[in-house]
Amino acid sequence: MPIPHARERSMGRTAGRGPDDTKRLILDAAKGVVVAQGARATLDDVAVAAGLTRGAVIYHYSSKNALWLALAQDVTERFHRDVEDLLEDGDEPGRLARAFVRASLEGDNIDTVGERLFLLSALASAPGVAELVAEDGARWKIAMAEDGLTVGARTVIANAVDGAGLMTGWGLKPERDELLALRTELESLTATGR
């Protein structure tokens, strides 16, 4: 097996792992570190969690602020993809809201919602993150408005999911039967558009 070039070793790369894989490794490590320590975490903390050098982290993300912004963008985009993956075929009103509910409340998905909301709150003081979160919220409002439900139905759905997610993020996860009841009620709103 060839010995990695010195520059590759210093960037934390190993054979078979490309720059995108390394970025993914850094983002996953950063998420865990921020959930555990908040935004006071350092690039050194992220590097240790990723099994890389601080220089490797800086090579891919020029500063802590750049990493925090990339992390916030990553978690918001991942949730959008999760919802898109659950969209039903067709153009029936409420299909986006139903996918949003399933992506949030199916199985243990509420854990991910809580983690995402906690993470975004922890990163809110980093330059650009509050703006990114506001833009994401506006994007959801527009998409939900175009989904064909009443303003009341879509407001209840979004706020109920966020409320359950925040409870979960604070260690107060609703019981499984509570989450199932919530999901059933929210899905009924998507069917009737009340």
C-alpha positions, 0 to 999 in steps of 0.5 A: 500500500502506498504511503500517503503524501505528507500533505494528505496526512496533514489534512487528515486524509487517508487513502479512500477518503476524499475531500467531501468525505472529510467534510462530512466527517468534520460536520458530523463531529462538529454536530456532536461537539456542539450538542454536547458543549454548545457554540463555545466548542473549539476547532480543537474539540471538533478535530479530536472528535473527528480524529483529525488535526486542527489543520485538517479542520481549518483546511476545509473550514477556514474558521470556527464561524465558517464551520458553524455556518456550514453545520447550520446549513447542513442540518437545515438542508438535511431536514428538507431532504428528509421531508422531500424523500417522504413526499407523496406523488401527485398534487393533493393539498397537504402532501408537504405537511404530511411529509413534514409530520412523518419526517418529524414524528415517525419512529424516533425522528423527533430525536433528530428534530430536537437535536436540530433545534437545539443545535441551531439555538446553540449556534444562533450567535455565530455570524450568519446563522440567525439569518440562515435560520430566518431564511429557512423559516421563511422558506418553510412558510412559503412552501407550506402556504403553497401546500393548500392548507389553511393558515391555522392548520399549517401553523398548528403543524409547524408549532406542534412539531417544534414544541415536541422537538424542543421538549425532546432537545431538553430531555423531556421527550414525549412518550411514544403514545403521545407522539403517535397521538400528536402525529395522528392529530396533525395528519388529520389537519392535513387531510381536512385542511381545517 
